[in-house]
Amino acid sequence: MSDDTLASARTRTEPNIRNAKYVTFAKQWISDAPAIGLFQATTQYVYSKSVHAMPESEVLVSAADRYADVLYWSVGQRVVQRTP
Protein backbone atom coordinates (compact mmCIF):
# COMPACT_ATOMS: atom_id res chain seq x y z
CA MET A 1 0.00 0.00 0.00
CA SER A 2 2.79 2.47 0.80
CA ASP A 3 4.26 1.92 -2.68
CA ASP A 4 0.99 2.95 -4.30
CA THR A 5 0.68 5.99 -2.06
CA LEU A 6 4.22 7.12 -2.85
CA ALA A 7 3.75 6.61 -6.60
CA SER A 8 0.47 8.54 -6.46
CA ALA A 9 2.10 11.41 -4.55
CA ARG A 10 4.87 11.71 -7.14
CA THR A 11 2.38 12.15 -9.97
CA ARG A 12 0.42 14.99 -8.34
CA THR A 13 1.22 18.60 -9.13
CA GLU A 14 -1.12 20.21 -6.58
CA PRO A 15 1.02 20.97 -3.48
CA ASN A 16 -1.76 20.32 -0.91
CA ILE A 17 -2.77 16.96 -2.34
CA ARG A 18 0.86 15.95 -2.90
CA ASN A 19 1.82 16.79 0.71
CA ALA A 20 -1.22 14.93 2.08
CA LYS A 21 -0.22 11.84 0.10
CA TYR A 22 3.36 12.10 1.38
CA VAL A 23 2.06 12.29 4.97
CA THR A 24 -0.08 9.20 4.34
CA PHE A 25 2.95 7.44 2.86
CA ALA A 26 5.17 8.37 5.84
CA LYS A 27 2.60 7.03 8.33
CA GLN A 28 2.26 3.77 6.39
CA TRP A 29 6.06 3.53 6.06
CA ILE A 30 6.53 3.85 9.81
CA SER A 31 3.82 1.28 10.57
CA ASP A 32 5.32 -1.22 8.09
CA ALA A 33 8.84 -0.73 9.55
CA PRO A 34 10.64 -2.04 6.46
CA ALA A 35 14.16 -3.33 6.83
CA ILE A 36 15.39 -1.74 3.61
CA GLY A 37 13.96 0.86 1.29
CA LEU A 38 13.91 -0.04 -2.40
CA PHE A 39 13.11 2.22 -5.31
CA GLN A 40 13.10 1.64 -9.03
CA ALA A 41 12.56 4.70 -11.17
CA THR A 42 10.48 4.36 -14.29
CA THR A 43 11.10 6.51 -17.32
CA GLN A 44 8.89 6.68 -20.37
CA TYR A 45 10.09 7.91 -23.73
CA VAL A 46 7.63 9.09 -26.33
CA TYR A 47 8.71 9.41 -29.93
CA SER A 48 7.26 9.73 -33.40
CA LYS A 49 7.09 6.68 -35.66
CA SER A 50 9.11 8.58 -38.27
CA VAL A 51 12.02 8.97 -35.86
CA HIS A 52 14.30 5.96 -35.61
CA ALA A 53 16.27 6.18 -32.38
CA MET A 54 16.33 2.64 -31.00
CA PRO A 55 14.57 -0.69 -31.40
CA GLU A 56 11.39 -1.00 -29.32
CA SER A 57 12.68 -4.24 -27.79
CA GLU A 58 15.80 -2.57 -26.35
CA VAL A 59 15.88 -2.26 -22.56
CA LEU A 60 17.43 0.80 -20.94
CA VAL A 61 19.21 0.24 -17.63
CA SER A 62 19.64 3.94 -16.89
CA ALA A 63 18.28 7.15 -18.39
CA ALA A 64 21.73 7.90 -19.86
CA ASP A 65 21.58 4.67 -21.88
CA ARG A 66 19.08 6.37 -24.17
CA TYR A 67 21.92 8.39 -25.69
CA ALA A 68 24.42 5.51 -26.08
CA ASP A 69 23.69 5.11 -29.80
CA VAL A 70 22.99 8.75 -30.68
CA LEU A 71 25.26 8.55 -33.73
CA TYR A 72 22.77 6.14 -35.37
CA TRP A 73 19.68 8.33 -34.88
CA SER A 74 17.83 9.42 -37.99
CA VAL A 75 14.56 11.06 -38.95
CA GLY A 76 14.29 9.91 -42.52
CA GLN A 77 16.41 9.35 -45.54
CA ARG A 78 16.01 11.02 -48.91
CA VAL A 79 18.12 12.84 -51.44
CA VAL A 80 17.97 16.56 -50.66
CA GLN A 81 20.01 17.94 -53.52
CA ARG A 82 21.80 16.36 -56.45
CA THR A 83 24.60 17.87 -58.42
CA PRO A 84 24.31 17.04 -62.15
Backbone as XML, in Angstrom:
<?xml version="1.0"?>
<chain id="A" units="angstrom">
  <residue number="1" name="MET">
    <atom name="N" x="0.814" y="-1.184" z="0.000"/>
    <atom name="CA" x="0.000" y="0.000" z="0.000"/>
    <atom name="C" x="0.868" y="1.263" z="0.000"/>
  </residue>
  <residue number="2" name="SER">
    <atom name="N" x="1.948" y="1.268" z="0.747"/>
    <atom name="CA" x="2.785" y="2.469" z="0.800"/>
    <atom name="C" x="3.420" y="2.751" z="-0.555"/>
  </residue>
  <residue number="3" name="ASP">
    <atom name="N" x="3.717" y="1.712" z="-1.339"/>
    <atom name="CA" x="4.264" y="1.919" z="-2.683"/>
    <atom name="C" x="3.288" y="2.683" z="-3.565"/>
  </residue>
  <residue number="4" name="ASP">
    <atom name="N" x="2.013" y="2.283" z="-3.503"/>
    <atom name="CA" x="0.992" y="2.952" z="-4.305"/>
    <atom name="C" x="0.809" y="4.401" z="-3.875"/>
  </residue>
  <residue number="5" name="THR">
    <atom name="N" x="0.840" y="4.635" z="-2.573"/>
    <atom name="CA" x="0.685" y="5.994" z="-2.062"/>
    <atom name="C" x="1.841" y="6.876" z="-2.504"/>
  </residue>
  <residue number="6" name="LEU">
    <atom name="N" x="3.049" y="6.359" z="-2.434"/>
    <atom name="CA" x="4.224" y="7.118" z="-2.851"/>
    <atom name="C" x="4.181" y="7.411" z="-4.354"/>
  </residue>
  <residue number="7" name="ALA">
    <atom name="N" x="3.842" y="6.417" z="-5.151"/>
    <atom name="CA" x="3.747" y="6.615" z="-6.603"/>
    <atom name="C" x="2.665" y="7.637" z="-6.939"/>
  </residue>
  <residue number="8" name="SER">
    <atom name="N" x="1.558" y="7.581" z="-6.233"/>
    <atom name="CA" x="0.473" y="8.536" z="-6.456"/>
    <atom name="C" x="0.900" y="9.952" z="-6.082"/>
  </residue>
  <residue number="9" name="ALA">
    <atom name="N" x="1.636" y="10.093" z="-4.982"/>
    <atom name="CA" x="2.104" y="11.415" z="-4.551"/>
    <atom name="C" x="3.054" y="12.017" z="-5.570"/>
  </residue>
  <residue number="10" name="ARG">
    <atom name="N" x="3.881" y="11.204" z="-6.171"/>
    <atom name="CA" x="4.868" y="11.708" z="-7.139"/>
    <atom name="C" x="4.223" y="12.231" z="-8.412"/>
  </residue>
  <residue number="11" name="THR">
    <atom name="N" x="3.031" y="11.744" z="-8.731"/>
    <atom name="CA" x="2.378" y="12.153" z="-9.974"/>
    <atom name="C" x="1.506" y="13.385" z="-9.809"/>
  </residue>
  <residue number="12" name="ARG">
    <atom name="N" x="1.282" y="13.830" z="-8.591"/>
    <atom name="CA" x="0.423" y="14.992" z="-8.341"/>
    <atom name="C" x="1.212" y="16.288" z="-8.472"/>
  </residue>
  <residue number="13" name="THR">
    <atom name="N" x="0.568" y="17.301" z="-9.022"/>
    <atom name="CA" x="1.218" y="18.604" z="-9.131"/>
    <atom name="C" x="0.660" y="19.606" z="-8.126"/>
  </residue>
  <residue number="14" name="GLU">
    <atom name="N" x="-0.526" y="19.310" z="-7.561"/>
    <atom name="CA" x="-1.115" y="20.205" z="-6.576"/>
    <atom name="C" x="-0.388" y="20.028" z="-5.252"/>
  </residue>
  <residue number="15" name="PRO">
    <atom name="N" x="0.214" y="21.092" z="-4.706"/>
    <atom name="CA" x="1.020" y="20.971" z="-3.480"/>
    <atom name="C" x="0.253" y="20.402" z="-2.285"/>
  </residue>
  <residue number="16" name="ASN">
    <atom name="N" x="-0.992" y="20.807" z="-2.074"/>
    <atom name="CA" x="-1.758" y="20.324" z="-0.913"/>
    <atom name="C" x="-2.037" y="18.829" z="-0.996"/>
  </residue>
  <residue number="17" name="ILE">
    <atom name="N" x="-2.470" y="18.388" z="-2.156"/>
    <atom name="CA" x="-2.768" y="16.956" z="-2.338"/>
    <atom name="C" x="-1.482" y="16.142" z="-2.268"/>
  </residue>
  <residue number="18" name="ARG">
    <atom name="N" x="-0.432" y="16.646" z="-2.906"/>
    <atom name="CA" x="0.858" y="15.946" z="-2.900"/>
    <atom name="C" x="1.383" y="15.783" z="-1.468"/>
  </residue>
  <residue number="19" name="ASN">
    <atom name="N" x="1.347" y="16.859" z="-0.679"/>
    <atom name="CA" x="1.818" y="16.789" z="0.712"/>
    <atom name="C" x="0.978" y="15.834" z="1.543"/>
  </residue>
  <residue number="20" name="ALA">
    <atom name="N" x="-0.346" y="15.842" z="1.342"/>
    <atom name="CA" x="-1.221" y="14.927" z="2.081"/>
    <atom name="C" x="-0.873" y="13.476" z="1.759"/>
  </residue>
  <residue number="21" name="LYS">
    <atom name="N" x="-0.585" y="13.207" z="0.488"/>
    <atom name="CA" x="-0.224" y="11.836" z="0.102"/>
    <atom name="C" x="1.130" y="11.433" z="0.683"/>
  </residue>
  <residue number="22" name="TYR">
    <atom name="N" x="2.074" y="12.394" z="0.755"/>
    <atom name="CA" x="3.361" y="12.101" z="1.378"/>
    <atom name="C" x="3.209" y="11.822" z="2.868"/>
  </residue>
  <residue number="23" name="VAL">
    <atom name="N" x="2.317" y="12.540" z="3.545"/>
    <atom name="CA" x="2.060" y="12.290" z="4.969"/>
    <atom name="C" x="1.473" y="10.892" z="5.142"/>
  </residue>
  <residue number="24" name="THR">
    <atom name="N" x="0.513" y="10.540" z="4.284"/>
    <atom name="CA" x="-0.078" y="9.197" z="4.340"/>
    <atom name="C" x="0.985" y="8.134" z="4.107"/>
  </residue>
  <residue number="25" name="PHE">
    <atom name="N" x="1.865" y="8.376" z="3.130"/>
    <atom name="CA" x="2.951" y="7.436" z="2.856"/>
    <atom name="C" x="3.864" y="7.290" z="4.069"/>
  </residue>
  <residue number="26" name="ALA">
    <atom name="N" x="4.253" y="8.411" z="4.690"/>
    <atom name="CA" x="5.166" y="8.365" z="5.838"/>
    <atom name="C" x="4.555" y="7.576" z="6.997"/>
  </residue>
  <residue number="27" name="LYS">
    <atom name="N" x="3.275" y="7.779" z="7.253"/>
    <atom name="CA" x="2.603" y="7.027" z="8.332"/>
    <atom name="C" x="2.594" y="5.532" z="8.020"/>
  </residue>
  <residue number="28" name="GLN">
    <atom name="N" x="2.277" y="5.189" z="6.789"/>
    <atom name="CA" x="2.262" y="3.771" z="6.393"/>
    <atom name="C" x="3.669" y="3.192" z="6.452"/>
  </residue>
  <residue number="29" name="TRP">
    <atom name="N" x="4.659" y="3.956" z="6.048"/>
    <atom name="CA" x="6.063" y="3.530" z="6.061"/>
    <atom name="C" x="6.497" y="3.196" z="7.482"/>
  </residue>
  <residue number="30" name="ILE">
    <atom name="N" x="6.160" y="4.070" z="8.410"/>
    <atom name="CA" x="6.531" y="3.847" z="9.810"/>
    <atom name="C" x="5.819" y="2.625" z="10.371"/>
  </residue>
  <residue number="31" name="SER">
    <atom name="N" x="4.547" y="2.440" z="10.036"/>
    <atom name="CA" x="3.821" y="1.281" z="10.567"/>
    <atom name="C" x="4.326" y="-0.030" z="9.964"/>
  </residue>
  <residue number="32" name="ASP">
    <atom name="N" x="4.788" y="-0.001" z="8.726"/>
    <atom name="CA" x="5.323" y="-1.216" z="8.094"/>
    <atom name="C" x="6.705" y="-1.567" z="8.628"/>
  </residue>
  <residue number="33" name="ALA">
    <atom name="N" x="7.471" y="-0.558" z="9.041"/>
    <atom name="CA" x="8.839" y="-0.726" z="9.548"/>
    <atom name="C" x="9.671" y="-1.620" z="8.624"/>
  </residue>
  <residue number="34" name="PRO">
    <atom name="N" x="9.863" y="-1.204" z="7.381"/>
    <atom name="CA" x="10.636" y="-2.038" z="6.461"/>
    <atom name="C" x="12.110" y="-2.080" z="6.854"/>
  </residue>
  <residue number="35" name="ALA">
    <atom name="N" x="12.752" y="-3.166" z="6.500"/>
    <atom name="CA" x="14.164" y="-3.328" z="6.828"/>
    <atom name="C" x="15.043" y="-2.552" z="5.846"/>
  </residue>
  <residue number="36" name="ILE">
    <atom name="N" x="14.597" y="-2.430" z="4.622"/>
    <atom name="CA" x="15.390" y="-1.740" z="3.610"/>
    <atom name="C" x="14.437" y="-1.054" z="2.641"/>
  </residue>
  <residue number="37" name="GLY">
    <atom name="N" x="14.785" y="0.140" z="2.252"/>
    <atom name="CA" x="13.959" y="0.863" z="1.285"/>
    <atom name="C" x="14.449" y="0.609" z="-0.118"/>
  </residue>
  <residue number="38" name="LEU">
    <atom name="N" x="13.556" y="0.230" z="-1.009"/>
    <atom name="CA" x="13.911" y="-0.042" z="-2.399"/>
    <atom name="C" x="13.125" y="0.897" z="-3.302"/>
  </residue>
  <residue number="39" name="PHE">
    <atom name="N" x="13.767" y="1.344" z="-4.359"/>
    <atom name="CA" x="13.107" y="2.222" z="-5.312"/>
    <atom name="C" x="13.623" y="1.912" z="-6.699"/>
  </residue>
  <residue number="40" name="GLN">
    <atom name="N" x="12.714" y="1.845" z="-7.636"/>
    <atom name="CA" x="13.097" y="1.645" z="-9.026"/>
    <atom name="C" x="12.378" y="2.706" z="-9.848"/>
  </residue>
  <residue number="41" name="ALA">
    <atom name="N" x="13.143" y="3.634" z="-10.378"/>
    <atom name="CA" x="12.561" y="4.702" z="-11.175"/>
    <atom name="C" x="12.065" y="4.159" z="-12.503"/>
  </residue>
  <residue number="42" name="THR">
    <atom name="N" x="10.982" y="4.719" z="-12.976"/>
    <atom name="CA" x="10.485" y="4.363" z="-14.293"/>
    <atom name="C" x="10.547" y="5.598" z="-15.171"/>
  </residue>
  <residue number="43" name="THR">
    <atom name="N" x="10.990" y="5.418" z="-16.372"/>
    <atom name="CA" x="11.097" y="6.511" z="-17.319"/>
    <atom name="C" x="10.412" y="6.096" z="-18.609"/>
  </residue>
  <residue number="44" name="GLN">
    <atom name="N" x="9.564" y="6.957" z="-19.114"/>
    <atom name="CA" x="8.890" y="6.676" z="-20.368"/>
    <atom name="C" x="9.405" y="7.630" z="-21.427"/>
  </residue>
  <residue number="45" name="TYR">
    <atom name="N" x="9.645" y="7.100" z="-22.616"/>
    <atom name="CA" x="10.095" y="7.908" z="-23.733"/>
    <atom name="C" x="9.035" y="7.846" z="-24.823"/>
  </residue>
  <residue number="46" name="VAL">
    <atom name="N" x="8.621" y="8.998" z="-25.275"/>
    <atom name="CA" x="7.627" y="9.088" z="-26.331"/>
    <atom name="C" x="8.335" y="9.607" z="-27.577"/>
  </residue>
  <residue number="47" name="TYR">
    <atom name="N" x="8.063" y="8.985" z="-28.700"/>
    <atom name="CA" x="8.707" y="9.410" z="-29.935"/>
    <atom name="C" x="7.770" y="9.184" z="-31.101"/>
  </residue>
  <residue number="48" name="SER">
    <atom name="N" x="8.034" y="9.850" z="-32.175"/>
    <atom name="CA" x="7.257" y="9.732" z="-33.400"/>
    <atom name="C" x="7.688" y="8.481" z="-34.160"/>
  </residue>
  <residue number="49" name="LYS">
    <atom name="N" x="6.757" y="7.877" z="-34.888"/>
    <atom name="CA" x="7.093" y="6.676" z="-35.656"/>
    <atom name="C" x="8.075" y="6.971" z="-36.780"/>
  </residue>
  <residue number="50" name="SER">
    <atom name="N" x="8.168" y="8.238" z="-37.201"/>
    <atom name="CA" x="9.106" y="8.580" z="-38.272"/>
    <atom name="C" x="10.529" y="8.766" z="-37.760"/>
  </residue>
  <residue number="51" name="VAL">
    <atom name="N" x="10.694" y="8.808" z="-36.446"/>
    <atom name="CA" x="12.019" y="8.971" z="-35.856"/>
    <atom name="C" x="12.531" y="7.596" z="-35.465"/>
  </residue>
  <residue number="52" name="HIS">
    <atom name="N" x="13.724" y="7.270" z="-35.901"/>
    <atom name="CA" x="14.302" y="5.956" z="-35.613"/>
    <atom name="C" x="15.478" y="6.143" z="-34.656"/>
  </residue>
  <residue number="53" name="ALA">
    <atom name="N" x="15.217" y="5.980" z="-33.373"/>
    <atom name="CA" x="16.270" y="6.181" z="-32.381"/>
    <atom name="C" x="16.798" y="4.859" z="-31.846"/>
  </residue>
  <residue number="54" name="MET">
    <atom name="N" x="15.917" y="3.918" z="-31.573"/>
    <atom name="CA" x="16.334" y="2.644" z="-30.998"/>
    <atom name="C" x="15.234" y="1.621" z="-31.227"/>
  </residue>
  <residue number="55" name="PRO">
    <atom name="N" x="15.594" y="0.348" z="-31.243"/>
    <atom name="CA" x="14.567" y="-0.691" z="-31.396"/>
    <atom name="C" x="13.635" y="-0.704" z="-30.186"/>
  </residue>
  <residue number="56" name="GLU">
    <atom name="N" x="12.353" y="-0.982" z="-30.413"/>
    <atom name="CA" x="11.388" y="-1.002" z="-29.320"/>
    <atom name="C" x="11.710" y="-2.083" z="-28.281"/>
  </residue>
  <residue number="57" name="SER">
    <atom name="N" x="12.377" y="-3.139" z="-28.696"/>
    <atom name="CA" x="12.680" y="-4.245" z="-27.789"/>
    <atom name="C" x="13.874" y="-3.960" z="-26.885"/>
  </residue>
  <residue number="58" name="GLU">
    <atom name="N" x="14.610" y="-2.876" z="-27.142"/>
    <atom name="CA" x="15.804" y="-2.574" z="-26.353"/>
    <atom name="C" x="15.422" y="-2.107" z="-24.956"/>
  </residue>
  <residue number="59" name="VAL">
    <atom name="N" x="16.131" y="-2.612" z="-23.954"/>
    <atom name="CA" x="15.876" y="-2.258" z="-22.560"/>
    <atom name="C" x="16.945" y="-1.279" z="-22.096"/>
  </residue>
  <residue number="60" name="LEU">
    <atom name="N" x="16.506" y="-0.203" z="-21.458"/>
    <atom name="CA" x="17.430" y="0.796" z="-20.937"/>
    <atom name="C" x="17.649" y="0.549" z="-19.451"/>
  </residue>
  <residue number="61" name="VAL">
    <atom name="N" x="18.888" y="0.450" z="-19.040"/>
    <atom name="CA" x="19.207" y="0.239" z="-17.634"/>
    <atom name="C" x="19.166" y="1.567" z="-16.883"/>
  </residue>
  <residue number="62" name="SER">
    <atom name="N" x="19.679" y="2.613" z="-17.506"/>
    <atom name="CA" x="19.636" y="3.942" z="-16.893"/>
    <atom name="C" x="19.152" y="4.947" z="-17.930"/>
  </residue>
  <residue number="63" name="ALA">
    <atom name="N" x="18.771" y="6.121" z="-17.477"/>
    <atom name="CA" x="18.282" y="7.154" z="-18.389"/>
    <atom name="C" x="19.363" y="7.573" z="-19.387"/>
  </residue>
  <residue number="64" name="ALA">
    <atom name="N" x="20.618" y="7.527" z="-18.974"/>
    <atom name="CA" x="21.726" y="7.903" z="-19.857"/>
    <atom name="C" x="21.913" y="6.908" z="-21.007"/>
  </residue>
  <residue number="65" name="ASP">
    <atom name="N" x="21.457" y="5.677" z="-20.829"/>
    <atom name="CA" x="21.584" y="4.669" z="-21.882"/>
    <atom name="C" x="20.828" y="5.065" z="-23.146"/>
  </residue>
  <residue number="66" name="ARG">
    <atom name="N" x="19.855" y="5.935" z="-23.015"/>
    <atom name="CA" x="19.081" y="6.368" z="-24.170"/>
    <atom name="C" x="19.970" y="7.024" z="-25.220"/>
  </residue>
  <residue number="67" name="TYR">
    <atom name="N" x="21.053" y="7.657" z="-24.781"/>
    <atom name="CA" x="21.925" y="8.386" z="-25.688"/>
    <atom name="C" x="23.154" y="7.587" z="-26.127"/>
  </residue>
  <residue number="68" name="ALA">
    <atom name="N" x="23.238" y="6.325" z="-25.770"/>
    <atom name="CA" x="24.415" y="5.511" z="-26.082"/>
    <atom name="C" x="24.630" y="5.349" z="-27.586"/>
  </residue>
  <residue number="69" name="ASP">
    <atom name="N" x="23.546" y="5.316" z="-28.356"/>
    <atom name="CA" x="23.689" y="5.110" z="-29.801"/>
    <atom name="C" x="23.217" y="6.334" z="-30.593"/>
  </residue>
  <residue number="70" name="VAL">
    <atom name="N" x="23.458" y="7.519" z="-30.053"/>
    <atom name="CA" x="22.994" y="8.752" z="-30.685"/>
    <atom name="C" x="23.548" y="8.931" z="-32.095"/>
  </residue>
  <residue number="71" name="LEU">
    <atom name="N" x="24.699" y="8.383" z="-32.389"/>
    <atom name="CA" x="25.264" y="8.547" z="-33.728"/>
    <atom name="C" x="24.476" y="7.794" z="-34.789"/>
  </residue>
  <residue number="72" name="TYR">
    <atom name="N" x="23.577" y="6.888" z="-34.401"/>
    <atom name="CA" x="22.773" y="6.145" z="-35.370"/>
    <atom name="C" x="21.357" y="6.716" z="-35.521"/>
  </residue>
  <residue number="73" name="TRP">
    <atom name="N" x="21.034" y="7.766" z="-34.810"/>
    <atom name="CA" x="19.685" y="8.330" z="-34.876"/>
    <atom name="C" x="19.431" y="8.931" z="-36.253"/>
  </residue>
  <residue number="74" name="SER">
    <atom name="N" x="18.205" y="8.807" z="-36.717"/>
    <atom name="CA" x="17.832" y="9.424" z="-37.991"/>
    <atom name="C" x="16.347" y="9.755" z="-37.982"/>
  </residue>
  <residue number="75" name="VAL">
    <atom name="N" x="15.961" y="10.674" z="-38.841"/>
    <atom name="CA" x="14.562" y="11.065" z="-38.945"/>
    <atom name="C" x="13.976" y="10.572" z="-40.256"/>
  </residue>
  <residue number="76" name="GLY">
    <atom name="N" x="14.749" y="10.392" z="-41.223"/>
    <atom name="CA" x="14.294" y="9.914" z="-42.521"/>
    <atom name="C" x="15.452" y="10.020" z="-43.494"/>
  </residue>
  <residue number="77" name="GLN">
    <atom name="N" x="15.334" y="9.320" z="-44.568"/>
    <atom name="CA" x="16.414" y="9.354" z="-45.539"/>
    <atom name="C" x="15.835" y="9.653" z="-46.916"/>
  </residue>
  <residue number="78" name="ARG">
    <atom name="N" x="16.382" y="10.685" z="-47.547"/>
    <atom name="CA" x="16.010" y="11.020" z="-48.910"/>
    <atom name="C" x="17.099" y="11.907" z="-49.495"/>
  </residue>
  <residue number="79" name="VAL">
    <atom name="N" x="17.155" y="11.982" z="-50.780"/>
    <atom name="CA" x="18.122" y="12.843" z="-51.440"/>
    <atom name="C" x="17.601" y="14.270" z="-51.368"/>
  </residue>
  <residue number="80" name="VAL">
    <atom name="N" x="18.384" y="15.164" z="-50.814"/>
    <atom name="CA" x="17.967" y="16.555" z="-50.659"/>
    <atom name="C" x="18.345" y="17.370" z="-51.892"/>
  </residue>
  <residue number="81" name="GLN">
    <atom name="N" x="19.558" y="17.192" z="-52.365"/>
    <atom name="CA" x="20.008" y="17.944" z="-53.522"/>
    <atom name="C" x="21.009" y="17.097" z="-54.299"/>
  </residue>
  <residue number="82" name="ARG">
    <atom name="N" x="20.861" y="17.105" z="-55.613"/>
    <atom name="CA" x="21.798" y="16.362" z="-56.455"/>
    <atom name="C" x="22.533" y="17.332" z="-57.356"/>
  </residue>
  <residue number="83" name="THR">
    <atom name="N" x="23.796" y="17.081" z="-57.501"/>
    <atom name="CA" x="24.604" y="17.866" z="-58.424"/>
    <atom name="C" x="24.663" y="17.114" z="-59.741"/>
  </residue>
  <residue number="84" name="PRO">
    <atom name="N" x="24.312" y="17.763" z="-60.844"/>
    <atom name="CA" x="24.312" y="17.039" z="-62.146"/>
    <atom name="C" x="25.685" y="16.629" z="-62.591"/>
  </residue>
</chain>
